[in-house]
């Protein structure tokens, strides 16, 4: 798997993955986003030095993206992963997350955090396999740190 920074021409694929019903059901905000909302978010994210977006691919197949949002106040970075729905159940998400973290850590030093829905067993598994430890929880989410 190769990992590169997300580019503006990845926008349509990312929106399609983001608005997949199974995907957005696991998000903190459980709603679809419009094309305009998505374009604005991606444009702003690509310009923001505190946000890093990486996309994984094998040959011409895009696997998914990992997002890293750095928070200066806490010196921590929230990590999330969104998989291409066509790549589910192919055991690629662990590698996507692992390789993205390795690239991120080469130039960024902060505590990594993740928020995962309690019923999102695949995400729980890949974050824990990548060294994240549960530090807190509530009725809906598990909170991890690494």
C-alpha positions in Angstrom: 0.0 0.0 0.0 1.2 3.5 -0.8 0.2 6.5 1.2 0.2 10.1 -0.1 -1.3 13.4 0.9 -4.9 14.0 -0.2 -5.3 16.3 -3.2 -8.3 18.3 -4.3 -8.9 15.8 -7.1 -9.7 13.1 -4.5 -12.7 15.1 -3.5 -15.4 13.1 -5.3 -14.2 9.8 -3.9 -13.9 11.1 -0.3 -17.4 12.5 -0.5 -18.8 9.3 -1.8 -17.1 7.3 1.1 -18.1 9.9 3.6 -21.8 9.8 2.6 -22.0 6.0 2.6 -24.7 5.1 5.1 -22.6 2.6 7.0 -19.8 5.1 7.2 -21.7 8.1 8.4 -23.6 6.0 10.9 -20.2 5.7 12.8 -19.4 9.4 12.7 -20.0 11.7 15.6 -22.2 13.8 13.4 -24.6 11.2 11.8 -25.7 13.0 8.7 -24.8 13.3 5.0 -22.9 16.3 3.8 -23.7 18.2 0.7 -21.3 18.6 -2.2 -20.8 22.3 -1.3 -20.2 21.5 2.4 -17.7 18.9 1.4 -15.8 21.0 -1.1 -15.5 23.8 1.4 -14.4 21.4 4.2 -11.7 19.8 1.9 -10.5 23.1 0.5 -10.1 24.5 4.1 -8.5 21.3 5.4 -5.9 21.2 2.7 -4.9 24.8 3.5 -4.9 24.3 7.3 -1.4 23.5 8.7 -3.0 21.7 11.7 -4.8 19.2 9.5 -3.1 16.4 7.6 -5.0 14.1 5.3 -3.5 11.0 3.8 -4.9 8.6 1.3 -3.9 5.0 0.8 -4.0 3.1 -2.5 -2.9 -0.1 -4.1 -2.3 0.3 -7.8 -5.3 2.4 -9.0 -7.6 1.4 -6.1 -8.1 4.0 -3.4 -8.4 2.3 0.0 -9.4 5.2 2.3 -8.2 8.3 4.1 -6.8 9.1 7.5 -7.3 12.5 9.0 -5.1 14.1 11.7 -6.4 17.2 13.4 -3.8 18.9 15.7 -5.1 20.9 18.6 -2.4 23.3 19.8 -4.0 23.9 23.3 -3.8 20.2 24.3 -0.8 19.4 22.1 -2.8 16.4 20.8 -4.0 15.2 17.5 -7.4 13.6 16.8 -7.0 10.7 14.3 -9.8 9.3 12.2 -10.1 6.8 9.4 -12.6 6.5 6.6 -12.5 3.5 4.4 -13.7 3.2 0.8 -16.8 1.0 1.2 -15.6 -1.3 -1.6 -12.5 -2.1 0.5 -14.3 -3.3 3.6 -13.5 -6.8 4.9 -10.2 -6.9 2.9 -8.0 -6.4 6.0 -6.6 -3.1 4.6 -7.6 -0.6 7.3 -5.0 -1.6 9.8 -2.2 -1.0 7.3 -3.8 2.2 6.1 -3.9 3.5 9.7 -0.5 2.2 10.6 1.3 3.6 7.6 -0.5 7.0 7.9 0.5 7.3 11.5 4.1 6.5 10.6 4.2 9.2 8.0 2.5 11.7 10.3 4.9 11.0 13.2 7.9 11.8 11.0 7.2 15.5 11.1 4.7 15.8 14.0 5.2 15.2 17.7 2.0 15.1 19.7 -0.2 12.7 21.6 -2.6 10.9 19.2 -6.3 10.5 20.2 -9.2 8.8 18.7 -13.0 8.7 19.4 -14.7 5.5 18.3 -18.4 4.5 18.6 -18.7 1.5 20.9 -20.4 -0.6 18.2 -17.7 0.1 15.6 -15.7 -3.1 16.3 -13.5 -2.9 13.2 -12.3 0.6 14.2 -11.8 -0.4 17.8 -9.7 -3.4 16.7 -7.4 -1.4 14.3 -6.8 1.4 16.8 -6.0 -1.0 19.6 -3.7 -3.0 17.3 -1.9 0.3 16.5 -1.2 1.0 20.1 -4.1 3.1 21.2 -5.3 2.6 24.7 -8.8 3.3 26.0 -8.6 6.2 28.4 -12.3 7.0 28.9 -15.8 6.3 27.6 -19.4 7.4 27.7 -22.7 5.7 26.7 -21.8 6.1 23.0 -18.1 6.5 22.5 -14.7 5.1 23.5 -11.9 7.6 23.9 -8.4 6.4 23.0 -4.9 7.8 23.4 -1.5 6.7 22.0 
